[in-house]
Amino acid sequence: MKKYEMYSKIKIALRDIQPVISKHRAIIIKLVLPLAVIMLGILIAAIMMATKPKSKRQPMSRQSRLVEVISAKPQDVTITIDAMGTVIAAVAVDLKPQVSGKIVEVSPDFVPGGIFKKGRTLMKIEPDDYQLVVQQAKAEVATAKSNLKLEQGNQQVAQREYELLEGIVSGSDKELMLRKPQLISAESSLDIANAKLGQAELDLGRTYIKSPFDAVIKDKAVDIGDTVSASNTLVTLAGTDEYWIEVMLPVDELKWIQMPGTNGNDGSKVKIYNSSGWGDGEYRIGRVIRLRPQLETNGRMAQLLVVVEDPLLLDDENSENKLLLGSYVRVEINGQKLKSVFSLDRSLLHDGDNIRLFSNDKTLIIKPVKVLYKGKNNVIIADGIKEEDKIITTDLAAPVVGMGLRLNLDAAESKP
């Protein structure tokens, strides 16, 4: 209202001086009017400055970040160690013949991948020469037995002669008169003949090459018609009762693994996954059996051996989860069980071994923690947080200790 009243007063003043202006128009125009215009402008500006609206200075408000949290819950946790390994044969042998000769027969399964039970014949070496040696040895045995019987008859004659001449023959001549050297020689000849026969029969039996254990053929080096000797490798066999998995892992993770024989316990249980050959989530069970005494050369990693029984599932032909030699597999080793610890997603660990907490006054706390184990997807914490601490799961850009926070009430709080 003040502004409009001022404008009215100026209007009345201008109306009152209008006759004067008309009388002295020329002088006013030249001298007074410019000055009046200037003064009027200054007056109007002053009025506007005096009546302008004023804004009040507002205090700066602190912006709070919207976050989601989980409550820390202590629990008993079994450490799971993830690693990779290669399937190798637990028992493998390059089979060589113990006799020489021509291969005249092979099994229909004598091919790479062929399965043989212990004692089953793989191939046959021509036996004719060895059969002749057996017949000759039998004849020698028969001759040796005949000679021994003859000598035993001579022994009886010699005994009667000795009895007639007892007291006349000196003691030194007694053994000669009783033909003891001849008896020993005849008995020895029979023993030698029997030994030769046994060796001949053994060689004849060795013309049948048999599997020394339940095995699968890895590779074959000969075939029917080949002539072989004791220096030739016939076939490479791998035992099918069990395979080993050679697992590489850092030395500092060995402390979590149960070795067999420690406190009378078995080795740690192991799950074996083969993503390239089995379905998703499919696995086989194995167990730790021993630790190799030396580190792996290139990466200085520990070498752990895991055994898997019946790797080819010979008792279950319909199963597709066969473990093949040379396969590169992933293993999960069940380690020690820890009591009253906190297991968190690995993404919740920031800037080394720190976690972010939502404080009671709704500000950010960055706190260092003691990490017992860092797994592939989780970490196990023993100290640094307590039960019901609110752990922030939201990824904060440029977090600063003490920054304001507010909970996202629309998101349900989840468990760690």
C-alpha positions as CSV (number, residue, x, y, z in Angstrom):
1,M,0.0,0.0,0.0
2,K,2.9,2.4,0.7
3,K,4.1,2.2,-2.8
4,Y,0.6,3.1,-4.2
5,E,0.2,6.1,-1.8
6,M,3.6,7.4,-2.8
7,Y,2.6,7.3,-6.5
8,S,-0.7,9.2,-5.7
9,K,1.2,12.0,-3.9
10,I,3.6,12.4,-6.9
11,K,0.7,12.6,-9.2
12,I,-1.0,15.4,-7.1
13,A,2.2,17.4,-7.0
14,L,2.7,17.2,-10.7
15,R,-0.9,18.5,-11.2
16,D,-0.3,21.5,-8.9
17,I,2.7,22.7,-10.7
18,Q,1.2,22.3,-14.1
19,P,0.2,26.1,-14.5
20,V,3.7,27.2,-13.6
21,I,5.1,24.8,-16.1
22,S,2.8,26.3,-18.8
23,K,4.0,29.9,-18.0
24,H,7.7,29.2,-17.9
25,R,7.7,26.2,-20.3
26,A,10.9,27.2,-22.1
27,I,13.0,27.7,-19.0
28,I,11.6,24.6,-17.3
29,I,12.3,22.5,-20.3
30,K,15.9,23.6,-20.6
31,L,16.8,23.7,-16.9
32,V,14.4,22.3,-14.4
33,L,12.9,19.4,-16.3
34,P,16.1,17.3,-16.7
35,L,16.8,17.8,-13.0
36,A,13.3,16.9,-12.0
37,V,13.4,13.7,-14.1
38,I,16.7,12.7,-12.4
39,M,15.4,13.4,-8.9
40,L,12.2,11.6,-9.7
41,G,14.2,8.5,-10.9
42,I,16.2,8.6,-7.7
43,L,13.1,8.9,-5.6
44,I,11.4,6.0,-7.4
45,A,14.5,3.8,-7.0
46,A,14.7,4.6,-3.3
47,I,11.1,3.7,-2.8
48,M,11.5,0.4,-4.6
49,M,14.6,-0.5,-2.6
50,A,12.8,0.3,0.6
51,T,9.7,-1.7,-0.2
52,K,11.3,-4.8,-1.9
53,P,10.5,-8.3,-0.5
54,K,13.2,-9.8,1.8
55,S,14.2,-13.5,1.8
56,K,15.3,-15.3,5.0
57,R,18.5,-17.3,5.0
58,Q,17.7,-21.0,5.6
59,P,20.2,-23.3,7.4
60,M,21.8,-26.0,5.1
61,S,20.2,-29.4,5.7
62,R,22.3,-32.6,5.7
63,Q,21.3,-35.1,2.9
64,S,20.8,-38.7,4.2
65,R,21.6,-41.7,1.9
66,L,19.0,-44.4,1.5
67,V,20.5,-47.8,2.4
68,E,19.5,-51.4,3.1
69,V,20.9,-53.5,5.9
70,I,21.2,-57.0,7.3
71,S,21.5,-57.9,11.0
72,A,24.7,-59.8,12.0
73,K,23.9,-63.2,13.3
74,P,26.6,-65.5,14.8
75,Q,26.4,-69.1,13.7
76,D,28.4,-72.4,13.5
77,V,30.0,-72.5,10.0
78,T,31.8,-75.3,8.2
79,I,34.6,-73.8,6.1
80,T,34.3,-74.8,2.4
81,I,37.5,-74.5,0.3
82,D,37.0,-74.1,-3.4
83,A,39.8,-75.4,-5.7
84,M,40.5,-77.0,-9.0
85,G,42.1,-80.4,-9.7
86,T,43.0,-83.0,-12.3
87,V,41.8,-86.6,-12.4
88,I,44.7,-89.1,-12.4
89,A,44.9,-92.9,-12.1
90,A,45.4,-94.2,-8.5
91,V,46.9,-97.4,-10.0
92,A,48.5,-97.5,-13.4
93,V,50.9,-100.0,-15.1
94,D,52.7,-100.6,-18.4
95,L,52.1,-104.3,-18.8
96,K,55.0,-106.3,-20.3
97,P,55.2,-110.0,-21.2
98,Q,57.3,-112.4,-19.1
99,V,57.9,-114.7,-22.1
100,S,58.6,-113.9,-25.7
101,G,56.7,-115.1,-28.7
102,K,54.1,-114.2,-31.3
103,I,50.6,-112.8,-30.3
104,V,48.1,-115.2,-31.7
105,E,44.9,-114.1,-30.0
106,V,43.5,-110.9,-28.4
107,S,40.3,-110.2,-26.5
108,P,37.4,-108.4,-28.3
109,D,37.7,-105.7,-25.6
110,F,41.4,-105.2,-26.2
111,V,40.9,-101.5,-27.3
112,P,41.4,-98.2,-25.4
113,G,38.5,-97.9,-23.0
114,G,38.1,-101.7,-22.7
115,I,37.2,-102.9,-19.2
116,F,38.8,-106.0,-17.7
117,K,38.2,-107.7,-14.4
118,K,41.2,-109.0,-12.5
119,G,42.4,-112.3,-14.1
120,R,40.7,-111.9,-17.4
121,T,42.8,-112.7,-20.4
122,L,43.9,-109.7,-22.6
123,M,45.8,-111.7,-25.2
124,K,47.6,-115.0,-25.9
125,I,51.2,-115.6,-27.0
126,E,51.8,-118.7,-29.2
127,P,52.2,-121.6,-26.6
128,D,53.6,-124.4,-28.8
129,D,57.2,-124.0,-27.9
130,Y,56.4,-123.8,-24.2
131,Q,54.2,-126.9,-24.4
132,L,57.1,-128.8,-25.8
133,V,59.3,-127.6,-23.0
134,V,56.7,-128.8,-20.5
135,Q,56.6,-132.3,-22.1
136,Q,60.4,-132.5,-22.0
137,A,60.4,-131.5,-18.4
138,K,57.8,-134.1,-17.6
139,A,60.0,-136.8,-19.2
140,E,63.0,-135.6,-17.1
141,V,60.9,-135.9,-14.0
142,A,59.8,-139.4,-14.9
143,T,63.5,-140.4,-15.5
144,A,64.5,-138.8,-12.2
145,K,61.8,-140.7,-10.4
146,S,62.8,-144.0,-12.0
147,N,66.5,-143.5,-11.1
148,L,65.5,-142.7,-7.5
149,K,63.5,-145.9,-7.2
150,L,66.4,-147.9,-8.6
151,E,68.7,-146.2,-6.1
152,Q,66.3,-146.9,-3.3
153,G,66.4,-150.6,-4.3
154,N,70.2,-150.5,-4.3
155,Q,70.0,-149.0,-0.8
156,Q,68.2,-152.1,0.5
157,V,70.9,-154.4,-1.0
158,A,73.6,-152.2,0.4
159,Q,72.0,-152.3,3.8
160,R,71.9,-156.1,3.9
161,E,75.6,-156.3,2.8
162,Y,76.5,-153.9,5.5
163,E,74.8,-155.9,8.1
164,L,76.7,-159.0,7.1
165,L,80.0,-157.2,7.2
166,E,79.3,-155.1,10.3
167,G,82.4,-154.9,12.5
168,I,84.7,-155.5,9.5
169,V,83.9,-152.2,7.6
170,S,85.4,-149.1,9.1
171,G,83.3,-146.1,10.0
172,S,84.7,-144.0,7.1
173,D,83.6,-146.6,4.6
174,K,80.1,-147.0,6.0
175,E,78.5,-144.1,3.9
176,L,80.0,-145.4,0.7
177,M,78.9,-148.9,1.4
178,L,75.4,-147.8,2.2
179,R,75.4,-145.7,-1.1
180,K,74.3,-142.5,0.6
181,P,76.0,-140.2,-2.0
182,Q,74.1,-142.0,-4.8
183,L,70.8,-141.5,-2.9
184,I,71.4,-137.8,-2.4
185,S,72.3,-137.4,-6.1
186,A,69.1,-139.2,-7.2
187,E,66.9,-137.2,-4.9
188,S,68.6,-134.0,-6.2
189,S,68.1,-135.0,-9.8
190,L,64.4,-135.4,-9.1
191,D,64.2,-132.0,-7.4
192,I,65.9,-130.4,-10.4
193,A,63.6,-132.1,-12.8
194,N,60.5,-131.0,-10.8
195,A,61.8,-127.4,-10.7
196,K,62.3,-127.5,-14.5
197,L,58.8,-128.8,-14.9
198,G,57.4,-126.1,-12.7
199,Q,59.3,-123.4,-14.6
200,A,58.1,-124.8,-17.9
201,E,54.5,-124.9,-16.8
202,L,54.8,-121.4,-15.4
203,D,56.2,-120.1,-18.7
204,L,53.3,-121.9,-20.5
205,G,50.8,-120.2,-18.2
206,R,52.5,-116.8,-18.9
207,T,51.6,-117.1,-22.6
208,Y,48.1,-116.0,-21.4
209,I,48.5,-112.2,-20.6
210,K,45.9,-111.4,-17.9
211,S,44.8,-108.3,-16.2
212,P,46.5,-108.0,-12.8
213,F,43.6,-106.0,-11.3
214,D,40.3,-104.5,-12.3
215,A,41.4,-102.2,-15.0
216,V,40.6,-100.0,-18.0
217,I,42.8,-99.9,-21.1
218,K,44.4,-96.4,-21.4
219,D,46.5,-97.3,-24.5
220,K,47.6,-100.4,-26.4
221,A,51.0,-100.9,-28.1
222,V,50.6,-104.2,-29.9
223,D,48.1,-106.3,-31.8
224,I,47.6,-109.8,-33.1
225,G,50.5,-111.0,-35.1
226,D,53.2,-109.0,-33.4
227,T,56.2,-110.8,-31.9
228,V,57.0,-109.5,-28.4
229,S,59.7,-110.0,-25.8
230,A,60.2,-109.0,-22.1
231,S,61.3,-105.5,-23.2
232,N,58.1,-104.7,-25.1
233,T,55.2,-102.8,-23.5
234,L,51.9,-104.5,-24.4
235,V,49.3,-102.2,-22.9
236,T,48.9,-99.4,-20.4
237,L,46.3,-100.2,-17.7
238,A,44.6,-98.0,-15.1
239,G,42.8,-99.4,-12.1
240,T,39.0,-98.9,-12.0
241,D,38.5,-99.4,-8.2
242,E,39.4,-95.7,-7.5
243,Y,40.8,-92.6,-9.2
244,W,42.7,-89.8,-7.6
245,I,42.2,-86.0,-8.0
246,E,45.3,-84.0,-7.7
247,V,44.1,-80.7,-6.2
248,M,46.3,-77.5,-6.1
249,L,45.6,-75.0,-3.3
250,P,47.5,-72.3,-1.3
251,V,49.6,-73.7,1.5
252,D,47.8,-71.5,4.1
253,E,44.5,-73.2,3.4
254,L,45.8,-76.6,4.6
255,K,45.2,-75.7,8.2
256,W,41.4,-76.0,7.6
257,I,41.5,-79.5,6.1
258,Q,41.3,-82.7,8.0
259,M,44.0,-85.2,7.0
260,P,43.4,-88.9,7.5
261,G,44.9,-90.4,10.6
262,T,44.8,-87.1,12.5
263,N,43.0,-87.9,15.8
264,G,41.9,-91.2,14.3
265,N,39.6,-89.4,11.8
266,D,39.1,-89.9,8.1
267,G,40.1,-87.2,5.6
268,S,37.8,-84.2,4.8
269,K,34.8,-84.9,2.7
270,V,35.0,-83.5,-0.9
271,K,32.4,-82.7,-3.5
272,I,33.5,-83.0,-7.1
273,Y,31.9,-81.0,-9.9
274,N,32.4,-81.4,-13.6
275,S,30.6,-78.6,-15.4
276,S,31.8,-79.8,-18.9
277,G,30.5,-83.3,-18.5
278,W,27.7,-83.4,-15.9
279,G,24.5,-81.5,-15.4
280,D,24.2,-78.4,-13.3
281,G,24.4,-79.1,-9.6
282,E,25.6,-82.7,-10.2
283,Y,28.5,-83.9,-8.2
284,R,30.4,-86.9,-6.9
285,I,31.7,-87.6,-3.4
286,G,35.4,-88.1,-2.5
287,R,37.6,-87.7,0.5
288,V,41.1,-86.4,1.2
289,I,43.6,-89.2,1.5
290,R,47.1,-87.6,1.7
291,L,49.2,-84.6,1.0
292,R,52.2,-84.8,-1.4
293,P,55.5,-84.0,0.4
294,Q,56.6,-81.4,-2.1
295,L,55.1,-78.2,-3.5
296,E,54.1,-77.8,-7.1
297,T,57.0,-76.3,-9.0
298,N,55.5,-73.4,-10.9
299,G,53.0,-71.8,-8.5
300,R,54.4,-73.2,-5.2
301,M,51.0,-74.6,-4.4
302,A,50.3,-77.5,-2.1
303,Q,49.3,-80.8,-3.8
304,L,46.4,-82.6,-2.2
305,L,45.2,-86.0,-3.2
306,V,41.4,-86.8,-3.1
307,V,40.2,-90.4,-3.8
308,V,36.9,-91.2,-5.6
309,E,35.7,-94.8,-5.5
310,D,34.2,-96.5,-8.5
311,P,34.9,-93.5,-10.7
312,L,33.5,-95.2,-13.9
313,L,30.3,-96.3,-12.0
314,L,30.7,-99.8,-13.4
315,D,27.9,-101.0,-11.1
316,D,25.5,-98.3,-12.5
317,E,25.8,-98.4,-16.3
318,N,22.9,-95.9,-16.6
319,S,24.7,-93.1,-14.7
320,E,26.2,-90.4,-16.8
321,N,28.4,-88.9,-14.1
322,K,31.5,-91.0,-15.0
323,L,34.9,-89.5,-13.9
324,L,37.3,-89.6,-16.8
325,L,41.1,-89.5,-16.5
326,G,42.6,-86.1,-17.3
327,S,39.4,-84.2,-16.5
328,Y,39.8,-80.8,-15.0
329,V,37.2,-80.6,-12.2
330,R,36.2,-78.2,-9.4
331,V,36.2,-79.4,-5.8
332,E,34.6,-78.2,-2.6
333,I,36.5,-79.4,0.4
334,N,34.6,-79.5,3.8
335,G,37.1,-78.0,6.3
336,Q,36.9,-77.4,10.0
337,K,33.7,-76.3,11.8
338,L,33.9,-72.9,13.5
339,K,31.5,-72.0,16.3
340,S,29.8,-68.6,16.8
341,V,31.3,-66.7,13.8
342,F,29.8,-64.4,11.2
343,S,29.5,-65.6,7.6
344,L,29.0,-62.7,5.2
345,D,28.9,-62.2,1.5
346,R,32.4,-61.3,0.3
347,S,31.0,-58.1,-1.4
348,L,30.3,-56.6,2.1
349,L,34.1,-56.4,2.8
350,H,35.5,-53.0,1.7
351,D,38.9,-51.4,1.4
352,G,40.8,-54.3,2.9
353,D,39.1,-55.9,6.0
354,N,36.5,-53.3,6.7
355,I,32.7,-53.4,6.9
356,R,30.1,-50.6,6.9
357,L,27.6,-50.3,9.8
358,F,24.4,-48.4,10.3
359,S,24.8,-46.7,13.7
360,N,22.1,-46.0,16.2
361,D,22.2,-42.3,15.4
362,K,21.7,-43.1,11.7
363,T,25.2,-42.4,10.5
364,L,27.9,-44.4,8.8
365,I,30.5,-46.4,10.7
366,I,33.5,-48.0,8.9
367,K,34.9,-50.7,11.1
368,P,37.9,-53.1,10.7
369,V,37.2,-56.8,11.4
370,K,39.2,-59.9,12.0
371,V,38.7,-62.2,9.0
372,L,39.4,-65.9,9.6
373,Y,38.8,-67.2,6.1
374,K,38.1,-65.7,2.7
375,G,36.2,-68.0,0.4
376,K,35.1,-67.6,-3.2
377,N,31.8,-66.0,-2.3
378,N,31.9,-65.5,1.4
379,V,34.1,-64.4,4.3
380,I,34.1,-65.7,7.9
381,I,34.6,-63.1,10.6
382,A,35.5,-63.8,14.2
383,D,35.9,-60.4,15.7
384,G,35.0,-56.7,14.9
385,I,31.2,-57.0,14.8
386,K,28.6,-58.2,17.3
387,E,25.2,-59.7,17.2
388,E,22.4,-57.5,15.7
389,D,24.9,-55.0,14.3
390,K,23.3,-53.5,11.1
391,I,25.6,-54.2,8.2
392,I,25.0,-52.0,5.2
393,T,24.5,-54.0,2.0
394,T,24.0,-50.9,-0.3
395,D,27.0,-49.9,-2.4
396,L,27.8,-46.3,-1.3
397,A,29.7,-44.0,-3.6
398,A,32.4,-42.0,-1.8
399,P,31.4,-43.1,1.8
400,V,32.5,-40.9,4.6
401,V,32.4,-41.8,8.3
402,G,29.5,-40.0,10.0
403,M,27.5,-39.3,6.8
404,G,23.8,-39.4,7.3
405,L,21.8,-42.5,6.5
406,R,18.2,-43.6,6.4
407,L,16.8,-47.1,6.1
408,N,14.9,-48.2,3.1
409,L,11.8,-49.4,4.9
410,D,10.3,-50.8,1.7
411,A,13.1,-53.4,1.4
412,A,12.7,-56.4,3.8
413,E,15.8,-57.0,6.0
414,S,17.5,-60.2,5.0
415,K,19.8,-62.5,6.8
416,P,23.6,-62.5,6.2
